[in-house]
């Protein structure tokens, strides 16, 4: 199992709208690619920066090949859509983890 984790720091004033958009639009679009078998979303309880509220969005794939295909075939469009919608209102970083 491979975990593709996206941690997003979002401005507090748009948190509720962003959460709704993520749950109703972005996450379903990622899952519709067929590259992931499950997803989870967590609010980060230990905040490093007080200016943002952080969330961890986790997508689980069966193989590294599935993640690579997602990153090459689908991620650019989905990331661009997120960046345009929330320009200057978020920061994000991505991590790949392999189950051991």
Steps between C-alpha positions, in 0.01 A plus 500: 500500500623849413375816670495828309460767767419863425531739793324831443518813712191709429413855605247491786256738330437253216534176695129405494461571128825313419393196706168482319668534159756232588232255617254564217734567207873448530520172692226338287690611187822342630320179591325491160840455333490139620860514626414493870300249702427712806541849640493666840514860614629622836523840662850555640471569872856623554529821300844636414375827357211688655412669167370178347296195594651176371343185361648171390326344200606139456451293186579126512619315189575133443830567318757770439412470130144611580633811677745576219223472242280731708784754534573493126151470354265675743676704767612796286142595410363443851787685671462793260127519572570510876774760459281730289205471737704564818789713371681672787266331749682170551828315508538131422764232504485141393656185645514142372515221758529127456345255744761275660 
